Amino acid sequence: MADTLNIQPIILAAGKGTRMNSALPKVLVGLVDRPLIQHLLDNLKSIQFSHPPVIVVGHKYELVQSYLGTNLNYAFQEGQLGTAHAAQAGLSKAEGENVLVLYGDMPFIKPLTIQKLASRHQALNSNFSMLTALVPNFENEFSSFQGFGRIIRDSDGQLLKIQEFVDASPKERDIREVNPGIYLFKTDWLRQHLHLVPKNKHGEHYLTDMLELAIKEGQDIATDTVDPLEVYGINTPQQLKQAEALLR
């Protein structure tokens, strides 16, 4: 029997998916035989978590609940003000010692990837751990990673920050290590620090800023680099078509 991970997943599933041109919430858009979020949940089933997932819903939440069933653990996100705002909603229902933040539109993440990140998180006794992805280029099936934040490291390979694409210099945009937005936190640390995340001019706040908070505290940050196609997110019909090709 697999060891139990002292982790509770928080699955961000409140997105409208405006670019998908679908009447459905994005996580319910079908990928071959199942909705996107069902692929993720099925992938997580082989992992023994200490607590069941919290699913953060918002846009047309009743459709998500109708599909997945009302016996799951739901948190409601009022409005869409960034990933830190969504995680805050998820924390309201979280009981695990650690929380793993995932996106409901990433259908290819593998259990072993989560288990490896959890092992590093535990070994370093980290408050904050994260996955990164290294892309060979930003063309063809990797073109969707162009807009991802870039991982900035010093000359020794130590993490410095996540630079959002919109703020990145041309040199930074050439960096091929990107941030897929999958994080593992000690729950208490996240609760204590989430309010410190600054809001942007649109009133949104993002989990990417948690990295700099952790670094300022002198913490060891656990990271693991994953195959980019495992963290392929789906935001457009074109990306959905590409995901279907990858799945088949």
C-alpha positions as CSV (number, residue, x, y, z in Angstrom):
1,M,0.0,0.0,0.0
2,A,1.3,3.4,-0.9
3,D,2.4,5.8,1.9
4,T,-0.1,8.5,2.8
5,L,0.9,12.0,1.8
6,N,0.1,14.5,4.5
7,I,-1.3,16.8,1.8
8,Q,-4.7,18.2,0.8
9,P,-5.0,19.2,-2.8
10,I,-6.7,22.5,-3.6
11,I,-8.0,22.4,-7.2
12,L,-8.6,25.8,-8.8
13,A,-11.8,25.3,-10.9
14,A,-13.5,28.7,-10.9
15,G,-12.4,29.9,-14.3
16,K,-14.8,31.1,-16.9
17,G,-12.7,29.9,-19.8
18,T,-13.7,32.9,-21.9
19,R,-11.2,32.0,-24.7
20,M,-12.7,28.5,-25.0
21,N,-15.9,30.0,-26.5
22,S,-17.9,27.4,-24.5
23,A,-21.1,27.8,-22.5
24,L,-19.5,25.4,-19.9
25,P,-17.1,26.3,-17.1
26,K,-13.6,25.7,-18.5
27,V,-12.9,22.6,-16.3
28,L,-16.0,20.9,-17.7
29,V,-14.9,21.2,-21.3
30,G,-14.5,17.7,-22.8
31,L,-11.2,16.2,-23.6
32,V,-11.8,13.1,-25.7
33,D,-14.0,11.0,-23.2
34,R,-14.1,13.2,-20.1
35,P,-14.1,16.8,-18.9
36,L,-10.7,18.3,-18.1
37,I,-11.2,18.2,-14.4
38,Q,-12.1,14.5,-14.4
39,H,-8.8,13.7,-16.1
40,L,-7.0,15.5,-13.3
41,L,-9.1,13.8,-10.5
42,D,-8.5,10.4,-12.1
43,N,-4.8,11.0,-12.2
44,L,-4.8,11.9,-8.5
45,K,-6.8,8.8,-7.5
46,S,-3.7,6.6,-7.1
47,I,-2.2,9.0,-4.6
48,Q,-3.1,8.4,-0.9
49,F,-3.7,11.9,0.4
50,S,-4.4,12.6,4.0
51,H,-7.4,14.7,3.1
52,P,-9.7,14.8,0.1
53,P,-9.4,17.6,-2.4
54,V,-10.9,21.0,-2.0
55,I,-12.4,22.1,-5.3
56,V,-12.6,25.9,-5.7
57,V,-15.6,26.8,-7.8
58,G,-17.1,30.0,-9.1
59,H,-18.4,30.6,-12.6
60,K,-21.4,28.3,-13.1
61,Y,-20.4,26.4,-10.0
62,E,-23.7,24.5,-10.0
63,L,-22.7,22.8,-13.2
64,V,-19.4,21.6,-11.7
65,Q,-21.2,20.3,-8.6
66,S,-23.8,18.6,-10.7
67,Y,-21.2,16.8,-12.7
68,L,-18.8,15.9,-9.9
69,G,-21.4,15.3,-7.2
70,T,-22.3,17.2,-4.1
71,N,-20.4,14.9,-1.8
72,L,-17.1,16.5,-2.6
73,N,-15.4,19.3,-0.7
74,Y,-16.2,22.6,-2.4
75,A,-15.1,26.2,-1.7
76,F,-16.7,29.2,-3.5
77,Q,-14.6,32.0,-5.0
78,E,-16.6,35.2,-5.2
79,G,-15.3,37.0,-8.3
80,Q,-11.9,36.2,-9.9
81,L,-9.1,38.2,-8.4
82,G,-6.1,36.0,-9.1
83,T,-4.7,32.7,-7.9
84,A,-3.9,34.0,-4.4
85,H,-7.6,35.0,-4.0
86,A,-8.6,31.5,-5.3
87,A,-6.2,29.8,-2.8
88,Q,-7.6,31.9,0.0
89,A,-11.1,30.5,-0.8
90,G,-9.7,27.0,-0.8
91,L,-8.0,27.5,2.5
92,S,-11.3,28.2,4.1
93,K,-12.1,24.4,3.7
94,A,-8.5,23.0,4.0
95,E,-7.6,20.9,7.0
96,G,-4.4,19.2,5.9
97,E,-1.0,20.0,7.2
98,N,0.1,20.8,3.6
99,V,-1.8,22.0,0.6
100,L,-1.1,21.3,-3.0
101,V,-2.4,23.9,-5.4
102,L,-3.3,22.6,-8.9
103,Y,-5.3,23.8,-11.9
104,G,-8.4,22.0,-12.9
105,D,-7.5,22.5,-16.6
106,M,-4.2,20.5,-16.5
107,P,-5.2,17.0,-17.4
108,F,-1.8,15.4,-17.8
109,I,-0.1,15.7,-14.5
110,K,1.3,12.3,-13.3
111,P,1.0,10.9,-9.8
112,L,4.8,10.3,-9.6
113,T,5.5,14.0,-10.3
114,I,3.3,14.9,-7.3
115,Q,5.0,12.3,-5.1
116,K,8.5,13.5,-6.0
117,L,7.6,17.1,-5.2
118,A,6.1,15.9,-1.9
119,S,9.3,14.0,-1.0
120,R,11.5,17.1,-1.7
121,H,9.1,19.3,0.3
122,Q,9.3,16.9,3.3
123,A,13.1,16.4,3.0
124,L,13.8,20.1,3.0
125,N,11.0,20.8,5.5
126,S,10.0,23.6,3.1
127,N,7.1,26.0,3.7
128,F,7.0,26.6,-0.1
129,S,7.8,24.1,-2.9
130,M,7.0,24.3,-6.6
131,L,7.3,22.6,-10.0
132,T,9.0,24.2,-12.9
133,A,9.0,23.1,-16.5
134,L,11.8,23.3,-19.1
135,V,10.7,23.7,-22.6
136,P,12.9,23.1,-25.7
137,N,11.4,26.1,-27.5
138,F,8.2,28.0,-27.7
139,E,7.0,26.6,-31.0
140,N,4.3,24.1,-32.1
141,E,3.0,22.1,-29.1
142,F,5.1,24.3,-26.8
143,S,3.8,27.6,-28.1
144,S,1.2,27.9,-25.2
145,F,4.1,28.2,-22.7
146,Q,5.2,31.5,-24.3
147,G,3.0,33.4,-21.9
148,F,4.1,31.6,-18.8
149,G,6.2,33.3,-16.1
150,R,9.9,32.8,-16.3
151,I,12.0,31.2,-13.5
152,I,14.8,33.6,-12.6
153,R,17.9,32.0,-11.0
154,D,21.3,33.3,-9.9
155,S,24.6,32.1,-11.2
156,D,24.6,29.3,-8.7
157,G,21.1,28.1,-9.8
158,Q,19.3,29.4,-6.8
159,L,15.8,30.7,-7.3
160,L,15.4,34.4,-7.2
161,K,11.9,35.1,-8.5
162,I,9.2,34.4,-11.0
163,Q,9.0,37.0,-13.6
164,E,5.6,37.3,-15.3
165,F,5.8,37.3,-19.1
166,V,4.2,40.7,-19.4
167,D,6.9,42.2,-17.2
168,A,9.8,40.3,-18.6
169,S,12.7,41.8,-20.6
170,P,13.5,40.4,-24.0
171,K,16.5,38.5,-22.4
172,E,14.2,37.1,-19.7
173,R,11.7,36.0,-22.3
174,D,14.3,33.8,-23.8
175,I,14.5,31.8,-20.6
176,R,13.1,28.3,-21.2
177,E,12.4,27.4,-17.6
178,V,8.8,28.4,-16.9
179,N,6.3,28.4,-14.0
180,P,3.3,26.1,-14.5
181,G,1.8,27.4,-11.2
182,I,1.7,24.1,-9.2
183,Y,2.7,24.8,-5.6
184,L,3.0,22.9,-2.3
185,F,2.7,24.9,0.9
186,K,2.7,24.2,4.6
187,T,-0.9,25.2,5.3
188,D,-0.2,27.4,8.4
189,W,2.6,29.3,6.6
190,L,0.3,30.0,3.6
191,R,-2.5,31.2,5.9
192,Q,0.0,33.5,7.8
193,H,1.5,35.0,4.6
194,L,-1.3,35.1,2.0
195,H,-2.4,38.6,3.1
196,L,1.1,39.9,2.4
197,V,0.8,39.3,-1.3
198,P,0.4,42.7,-3.0
199,K,-2.5,43.5,-5.3
200,N,-1.9,44.7,-8.8
201,K,-3.6,47.7,-10.4
202,H,-6.6,45.4,-11.2
203,G,-7.0,44.4,-7.6
204,E,-5.7,40.9,-8.3
205,H,-3.1,39.0,-6.3
206,Y,-1.2,36.0,-7.3
207,L,0.6,33.0,-5.7
208,T,3.7,33.8,-7.7
209,D,4.6,36.5,-5.2
210,M,4.7,33.8,-2.4
211,L,8.2,32.8,-3.7
212,E,9.8,36.1,-2.9
213,L,8.2,36.1,0.5
214,A,9.7,32.7,1.2
215,I,13.1,33.8,-0.1
216,K,13.1,36.9,2.0
217,E,12.7,34.6,5.0
218,G,15.8,32.7,4.0
219,Q,13.9,29.5,3.4
220,D,14.9,26.5,1.5
221,I,12.7,26.2,-1.6
222,A,12.0,22.7,-2.9
223,T,11.7,22.5,-6.6
224,D,11.3,19.8,-9.2
225,T,11.4,20.1,-13.0
226,V,8.7,18.4,-14.9
227,D,8.1,17.4,-18.5
228,P,6.3,20.5,-19.9
229,L,3.6,18.4,-21.6
230,E,2.5,17.2,-18.1
231,V,1.6,20.7,-17.2
232,Y,0.0,21.6,-20.5
233,G,-2.9,23.9,-19.6
234,I,-5.9,24.4,-21.9
235,N,-7.3,27.9,-22.5
236,T,-8.3,27.9,-26.2
237,P,-9.9,25.6,-28.7
238,Q,-6.5,25.3,-30.5
239,Q,-4.9,24.1,-27.2
240,L,-7.7,21.7,-26.7
241,K,-7.1,20.2,-30.1
242,Q,-3.4,19.9,-29.3
243,A,-4.2,18.2,-26.0
244,E,-6.4,15.7,-27.9
245,A,-3.5,14.9,-30.1
246,L,-1.2,14.4,-27.1
247,L,-3.7,12.2,-25.4
248,R,-4.1,9.9,-28.4
